[in-house]
Amino acid sequence: MIDTLAGIEWHETNPILNNLFNSGAEGALSALTPGLEADVVKITLGENHFVLKVWNKRSKPDVLRQYHLLEALHRQGIRVSEPIGYGRTETGDAVLLTRYHGTAVTKVSPSIFKKIAAILADIHRLPPGRLEGMELAKYDFAAYFFPGIEAFPTMNEELIRLVGSADMQMDRIIHGDFHLGNLLEENGQYTVIDWTNGQLGDPRYDLSWACLLLRIYVSESKSLTFLYKYQEEMPIATKELEIFEALACLRWLLLDRTAGVPKHTDTMKKVRKIVRDSRFLNESVLL
């Protein structure tokens, strides 16, 4: 077990990591469900549990920036994965070691949505300047969230029109991919993981993406419940979100065409309804 960690060249570490090497505790490895970007392993040392994520696939994000962002957010009391170490394997793949924070959220209720919405609101209202020593990345919205859309002229025209009308305010901390799959639960406490897309952005888009995925993969009523719980934390007019909901849906459609997205028997039926219900989207994006 210790050999597994020792085979990594560590560049940034929390004091906890050094204690792991010296603890002498019996260890065990167990594979967790891999993501599109990386393989994930749970490490157990005595009564302590950690997660090691190895970016050994095509995606090569800036994991060091993610480590520093987690450090800064954790210091501010935001419920994120506690970072323990950042380094590289012998083959050069970036690795991130964090504390284990439980299992993926599979059950939802108004009380659970209240806790989860409060975490997202805490992220959005935290002034970026409070992240000591951390300068958040700021990207061009369209280029970052819609790579490759130029290959689909109809969708690209919609994107240009929507972005031009959205009055983007790219000045707050956003997660960039907030959904149930990136939330863990342990003893009634919820933690946001996978900060690959953490950046300065518009919270209305972050919220709309979360609501869209709930609407597609859970239900419209559950999506509305989550939205209402968020609005209790941070008042925002529902009408103000409509254009960002359209952008979120357009992104889902692009991902469906370029990378593939999870689909159930009723998924496309739900997506078509969302497009038809939107006063900002043209049905041609479905073709």
C-alpha positions in Angstrom: 0.0 0.0 0.0 2.7 2.5 1.0 4.6 1.4 -2.1 1.7 2.6 -4.2 1.9 6.0 -2.7 5.7 6.1 -2.6 5.8 5.4 -6.3 4.4 8.9 -6.9 6.6 12.0 -7.1 4.8 14.4 -4.8 4.9 18.1 -5.6 2.4 19.4 -3.1 1.5 17.7 0.2 -0.6 18.2 3.3 1.2 17.1 6.6 -1.3 14.3 6.7 0.5 12.6 3.8 3.8 12.4 5.7 1.9 10.9 8.6 0.6 8.2 6.3 4.0 7.1 5.3 5.1 6.8 9.0 1.9 5.3 10.4 2.7 1.7 9.8 -1.0 1.0 9.5 -2.3 -1.9 7.5 -3.6 -0.7 4.1 -6.0 -1.8 1.4 -6.9 -0.7 -2.1 -10.3 -0.8 -3.7 -11.3 0.5 -7.1 -14.0 3.1 -7.3 -16.1 3.8 -10.4 -13.8 5.4 -12.9 -14.7 8.7 -14.6 -14.3 9.8 -18.2 -11.1 11.6 -17.2 -9.4 9.4 -14.7 -9.2 6.1 -12.7 -10.1 6.4 -9.0 -9.0 4.2 -6.1 -10.0 4.2 -2.5 -7.1 3.8 0.0 -7.7 2.5 3.5 -5.0 2.9 6.1 -6.2 1.7 9.5 -9.3 3.7 10.2 -8.4 6.5 7.7 -9.8 6.5 4.2 -8.6 8.4 1.1 -9.2 8.7 -2.6 -6.5 8.6 -5.2 -7.4 10.0 -8.6 -5.1 9.3 -11.6 -5.5 11.2 -14.8 -4.3 8.4 -17.1 -6.8 8.9 -19.9 -7.0 11.5 -22.7 -8.0 14.4 -20.6 -5.1 16.3 -19.1 -6.5 19.1 -16.9 -4.5 21.4 -14.7 -4.6 19.2 -11.6 -2.2 21.4 -9.6 -4.6 24.3 -10.0 -7.4 22.1 -8.8 -5.3 21.1 -5.8 -4.7 24.7 -4.8 -8.4 25.6 -5.4 -9.5 22.8 -3.1 -7.0 24.0 -0.5 -8.4 27.6 -0.7 -12.0 26.5 -0.6 -11.5 24.1 2.2 -9.8 26.8 4.3 -13.0 28.9 3.8 -15.2 26.1 5.1 -16.7 25.1 1.8 -17.7 21.5 1.7 -15.1 20.2 -0.9 -12.8 17.2 -0.9 -9.9 17.9 1.5 -6.7 17.8 -0.6 -3.9 15.7 0.8 -1.4 15.6 -2.0 -0.7 16.4 -5.7 2.0 14.6 -7.7 2.8 12.6 -10.8 3.2 8.9 -11.5 6.4 7.4 -13.0 4.7 7.7 -16.4 3.9 11.4 -15.9 0.2 11.1 -15.1 -1.1 13.7 -12.7 -2.5 12.4 -9.4 -4.6 14.0 -6.7 -5.0 12.4 -3.2 -8.0 13.6 -1.1 -9.8 12.5 2.0 -12.6 10.1 1.4 -16.0 11.7 1.9 -18.5 8.9 1.4 -20.5 7.6 -1.5 -22.5 9.1 -4.4 -25.8 10.6 -3.7 -28.6 8.3 -4.8 -31.6 9.5 -2.7 -33.1 13.0 -2.8 -35.7 14.8 -0.8 -36.5 18.4 0.0 -34.3 18.3 3.1 -31.4 16.8 1.1 -31.9 19.4 -1.6 -31.9 22.1 1.0 -28.4 21.0 2.2 -27.0 20.6 -1.3 -28.5 24.0 -2.5 -26.9 25.7 0.5 -23.5 24.3 -0.5 -23.9 25.6 -4.0 -25.1 29.0 -2.7 -22.1 29.1 -0.3 -19.8 28.6 -3.3 -21.4 31.4 -5.4 -21.5 34.0 -2.6 -17.9 33.5 -1.5 -15.9 36.5 -2.8 -13.2 35.2 -5.0 -10.8 37.6 -3.3 -11.1 35.5 -0.1 -9.3 32.6 -1.7 -5.9 33.5 -0.3 -3.0 33.0 -2.7 -5.3 31.6 -5.4 -6.0 33.3 -8.7 -9.0 31.6 -10.3 -8.9 30.7 -13.9 -11.2 32.8 -16.2 -12.0 31.4 -19.6 -14.0 32.5 -22.6 -17.4 31.0 -21.8 -18.3 29.7 -25.3 -14.8 28.3 -26.0 -14.6 26.5 -22.7 -18.0 24.9 -22.4 -18.7 24.4 -26.1 -15.6 23.1 -27.7 -16.1 21.8 -31.2 -19.5 23.4 -31.7 -18.3 25.0 -35.0 -18.8 21.6 -36.6 -22.6 22.1 -36.0 -23.5 25.4 -37.7 -27.1 25.5 -36.5 -26.1 25.0 -32.9 -23.2 27.4 -33.2 -25.6 30.1 -34.5 -27.8 29.5 -31.5 -24.8 29.7 -29.1 -23.6 33.1 -30.6 -27.2 34.5 -30.3 -27.7 33.3 -26.7 -24.3 34.4 -25.4 -24.9 37.8 -27.0 -28.2 38.2 -25.1 -27.2 36.6 -21.8 -25.5 39.6 -20.0 -22.8 37.3 -18.7 -21.3 38.2 -15.3 -18.1 36.2 -15.0 -17.1 37.3 -11.6 -18.0 34.6 -9.1 -16.7 31.1 -8.2 -18.5 28.4 -10.1 -18.0 24.6 -10.0 -18.8 24.1 -13.7 -20.3 20.7 -13.4 -22.5 20.6 -10.3 -24.7 17.5 -10.3 -25.6 14.5 -8.1 -22.7 12.5 -9.5 -20.3 15.1 -8.1 -21.8 15.0 -4.6 -20.8 12.6 -1.9 -22.7 11.8 1.3 -21.3 10.5 4.6 -23.3 10.6 7.9 -25.7 13.2 6.5 -22.9 15.5 5.4 -22.5 16.4 1.7 -19.3 17.2 -0.2 -18.7 18.5 -3.7 -16.0 16.7 -5.7 -14.4 17.0 -9.1 -13.4 20.6 -9.4 -11.8 20.2 -12.8 -14.0 22.9 -14.2 -13.8 25.3 -11.2 -13.3 28.9 -12.4 -14.6 32.4 -12.4 -18.0 32.4 -14.1 -21.7 33.3 -13.9 -23.5 31.5 -11.0 -26.7 31.5 -13.1 -25.2 29.2 -15.6 -23.8 26.9 -12.8 -27.3 26.7 -11.2 -29.0 26.2 -14.6 -26.7 23.3 -15.5 -27.5 21.6 -12.2 -31.2 22.1 -12.6 -31.1 20.8 -16.2 -29.4 17.6 -15.3 -31.9 17.0 -12.5 -34.7 17.7 -14.9 -33.3 15.2 -17.5 -32.1 12.4 -15.2 -34.5 12.7 -12.2 -37.7 14.7 -12.8 -38.9 18.2 -13.5 -40.5 18.4 -10.0 -37.3 17.5 -8.3 -35.4 20.1 -10.4 -37.9 22.7 -9.3 -37.5 21.7 -5.7 -33.8 22.1 -5.9 -34.2 25.5 -7.6 -36.6 26.7 -4.9 -34.2 25.7 -2.2 -31.4 27.6 -3.9 -33.6 30.6 -4.2 -34.2 30.5 -0.5 -30.5 30.9 0.0 -29.8 33.3 -2.9 -32.9 35.1 -4.3 -32.8 35.1 -8.1 -35.7 35.6 -10.5 -36.7 32.4 -12.3 -37.2 34.4 -15.6 -33.6 35.6 -15.3 -32.5 32.0 -15.5 -34.3 31.1 -18.7 -31.6 32.0 -21.1 -29.0 30.2 -19.0 -31.2 27.1 -19.0 -31.2 27.3 -22.8 -27.4 27.5 -22.8 -27.2 24.5 -20.5 -29.5 22.5 -22.8 -27.4 23.5 -25.8 -24.3 22.3 -24.1 -26.0 18.9 -23.3 -26.9 18.5 -26.9 -23.4 19.3 -28.0 -22.0 16.7 -25.5 -24.5 14.2 -26.8 -23.1 14.6 -30.3 -19.4 14.9 -29.5 -18.7 12.8 -26.4 -21.7 10.8 -25.6 -23.9 11.3 -22.5 -25.9 8.9 -20.3 -29.3 8.1 -21.8 -32.3 6.2 -20.5 -35.4 5.2 -22.5 -37.1 8.6 -21.8 -34.0 10.8 -21.9 -34.5 12.3 -25.4 -38.2 12.7 -24.9 -37.4 14.9 -21.9 -34.8 16.9 -23.8 -37.1 17.5 -26.7 -39.7 18.8 -24.3 -37.2 21.1 -22.7 -36.2 22.6 -26.1 -39.9 23.0 -27.1 -40.8 24.7 -23.8 -37.9 27.1 -24.1 -38.6 30.5 -25.6 -34.9 30.9 -26.3 -34.2 27.8 -28.3 -35.0 26.9 -31.8 -36.1 23.3 -32.4 -33.6 23.0 -35.2 -30.9 22.3 -32.6 -32.6 18.9 -32.2 -31.9 17.9 -35.8 
